Amino acid sequence: MNTFKVLGLLMSYPKPEWIAHLDECELLLQQENFLPKKHLHAVEAFIDRLKTSDIFSVQEEYVSTFDRGRSHSLHLFEHIHGESRDRGQAMVNLSDAYEEKGLFIDKAELPDFIPLFLEFLSLCPVDEAIALLGEPIDIMATIATRLKKRDSSYAVLFNALVALSKVKPSEEIIQEVLDQELEDTSLEAMDREWEEAAAFAGQPDQSDCGACTAPDDGLQIKITR
């Protein structure tokens, strides 16, 4: 299902090589007609914005959104394990699942990168892909909520994934995570703290999802209480 691959590409760092093929991406989405109409139109509008925007402005927006803090991290296990040892085993399990579908990644790549996860889903039968998408759906919905609060255009991509899932996000869990953030600090301050920790200590050792835990076996990548 190429829809997953296209959504993953749109979540990737904007490079001229793929920006030049946005018309093809849009056509694939239209031909598969897999997204609900409302979300297809929203993604089409996002694509149109990429087509007409200055590439350097788009790249700066991307870096500001995804690379300068952990609240919108595109690495699934950052939201669950942070930098704990559990993350390592979860990475191995996910890499093994990729290889079973013939997706072999470079050693420098982290398998929990959401665009890579979506490419993996594109290789799965539709029913299996939808079931796997449901596992981290609370993470996707939480990121969507955060992006919407910041009026980010990228929110539509995560909203589209939530719409495709047969598993409905837990509003209780998401609200608990957001409430915990409000109690602890603002998202902006949290991101500044993360940047400082990354500069002086490698990476923070705490997940930014206060209520997030997950087992380290299989593909279990849900936010659980």
C-alpha positions in Angstrom: 0.0 0.0 0.0 1.9 3.0 -1.3 -0.2 5.4 0.7 1.9 4.5 3.8 5.1 5.1 1.9 4.0 8.5 0.6 3.0 9.6 4.1 6.4 8.5 5.4 8.2 10.4 2.6 6.2 13.5 3.4 7.4 13.2 7.0 11.0 13.0 5.9 13.5 15.9 5.6 12.5 17.9 2.6 15.1 17.2 -0.1 14.9 18.5 -3.7 15.3 14.9 -5.0 11.8 13.9 -3.7 10.2 17.3 -3.6 10.5 17.1 -7.4 8.2 14.1 -7.4 5.4 15.5 -5.4 3.0 15.3 -8.4 3.6 11.5 -8.5 3.1 11.2 -4.8 -0.2 13.0 -5.0 -1.3 10.9 -7.9 -0.5 7.7 -6.0 -2.7 8.8 -3.1 -5.5 9.7 -5.5 -5.3 6.4 -7.3 -5.2 4.2 -4.2 -8.0 6.3 -2.6 -7.1 4.7 0.7 -7.4 7.8 2.8 -10.8 9.1 3.9 -11.7 12.0 1.6 -11.4 14.6 4.3 -7.8 13.5 5.1 -6.9 13.0 1.5 -7.8 16.6 0.7 -5.8 17.8 3.8 -2.7 15.9 2.6 -3.2 17.2 -0.9 -3.2 20.7 0.5 0.0 19.9 2.4 1.6 18.7 -0.8 0.5 21.8 -2.7 2.1 23.9 0.0 5.4 22.1 -0.3 5.3 22.6 -4.1 4.9 26.4 -3.8 7.1 27.1 -0.8 10.8 28.0 -0.8 12.8 24.9 -0.2 15.0 26.5 2.5 12.0 27.8 4.4 10.4 24.3 4.3 13.7 22.7 5.5 14.0 25.2 8.4 10.4 24.5 9.4 11.1 20.8 9.4 14.2 21.1 11.6 12.4 23.5 13.9 9.5 21.1 14.2 11.2 17.7 14.5 14.9 18.2 15.3 15.0 20.8 18.1 13.1 18.9 20.7 11.7 15.6 21.7 7.9 16.4 22.0 7.5 15.8 18.2 10.2 13.2 17.9 9.9 11.0 14.8 11.4 8.1 16.7 8.7 5.9 18.2 10.7 4.5 21.1 11.8 7.9 22.2 8.2 8.4 23.4 8.2 5.1 25.2 11.7 4.1 26.4 13.6 7.4 26.1 17.2 6.2 26.2 16.7 3.3 28.5 18.1 -0.2 27.8 14.7 -1.4 26.8 14.9 0.7 23.7 17.8 -1.4 22.4 15.9 -4.7 22.4 12.8 -3.0 21.0 15.0 -1.8 18.1 16.3 -5.3 17.5 12.7 -6.7 17.4 11.6 -4.1 15.0 14.6 -4.6 12.7 13.9 -8.4 12.6 10.3 -7.7 11.6 11.5 -5.4 8.8 13.9 -8.1 7.5 11.1 -10.7 7.4 9.4 -8.4 4.8 12.6 -7.9 2.9 13.4 -4.5 4.2 17.0 -4.3 5.2 18.2 -1.0 6.7 21.6 0.6 7.0 23.2 0.1 10.4 23.3 3.9 10.8 19.5 4.0 10.6 17.2 3.7 13.6 14.3 1.3 12.8 11.8 3.3 15.0 12.0 6.3 12.7 8.4 6.8 11.7 8.9 7.3 8.0 10.9 4.0 8.0 8.1 2.3 9.9 5.6 3.5 7.4 7.7 2.1 4.5 7.6 -1.2 6.4 3.8 -1.0 6.6 3.7 -0.4 2.8 5.3 -3.9 2.3 2.7 -5.6 4.5 -0.7 -6.9 3.4 -3.3 -4.2 4.1 -5.0 -5.9 7.0 -1.6 -6.6 8.7 -0.4 -3.0 8.0 -3.6 -1.6 9.6 -3.2 -3.9 12.6 0.5 -2.9 13.1 -0.4 0.8 12.7 -2.8 0.4 15.7 0.0 -0.5 18.1 1.6 3.0 18.3 -1.6 4.9 17.5 -1.6 6.7 20.8 1.9 8.0 20.0 0.7 9.2 16.6 -2.4 10.9 18.0 -0.3 12.6 20.8 2.1 14.0 18.2 -0.8 15.1 16.1 -2.3 16.9 19.1 1.0 18.6 19.9 1.5 19.7 16.3 -2.0 21.1 16.0 -1.4 23.1 19.2 1.6 24.7 17.5 -0.4 25.3 14.3 2.0 23.0 12.4 1.0 21.9 8.9 2.5 18.5 9.6 -0.4 17.7 11.9 -2.4 16.6 8.9 -0.1 13.7 8.2 -0.5 12.3 11.7 -4.2 12.9 11.6 -4.3 10.8 8.4 -2.6 7.9 10.1 -5.0 8.1 13.1 -7.9 8.0 10.6 -6.5 4.8 8.9 -6.2 2.9 12.2 -9.0 0.6 13.3 -7.7 1.1 16.8 -9.0 4.3 18.3 -6.5 6.4 20.3 -7.1 6.4 24.1 -8.2 9.9 24.9 -7.6 9.2 28.5 -4.0 8.2 28.0 -3.3 11.1 25.7 -4.8 13.6 28.1 -2.9 12.1 30.9 0.4 12.6 29.0 -0.5 16.2 28.1 -1.6 17.0 31.6 1.6 15.7 33.0 3.5 18.0 30.6 1.6 21.0 31.8 2.4 20.1 35.4 6.0 19.6 34.7 6.8 22.4 32.3 5.8 24.0 29.0 6.6 22.1 25.8 9.0 24.9 24.8 10.9 24.7 28.1 10.9 20.9 27.8 12.5 21.1 24.4 15.1 23.6 25.6 16.0 21.2 28.4 16.2 18.3 25.9 18.6 20.4 23.7 20.8 21.1 26.6 20.9 17.5 27.7 21.6 16.4 24.2 24.5 18.8 24.0 26.2 17.8 27.3 25.0 14.3 28.0 24.3 12.6 24.7 20.6 12.1 25.0 18.1 12.5 27.8 17.4 9.3 29.8 13.7 10.0 30.4 10.8 9.7 27.9 8.7 12.8 27.4 5.5 10.7 27.8 4.9 10.7 31.5 2.5 7.7 31.3 4.4 5.8 28.6 5.7 2.3 29.2 5.9 -0.7 27.0 7.0 -4.4 27.0 10.2 -5.2 25.1 9.0 -8.2 23.2 7.5 -8.3 19.7 6.2 -5.2 18.1 4.5 -3.9 21.1 4.9 -0.2 20.7 1.8 1.2 22.3 1.7 3.8 25.0 0.3 1.9 27.9 -0.5 3.0 31.4 
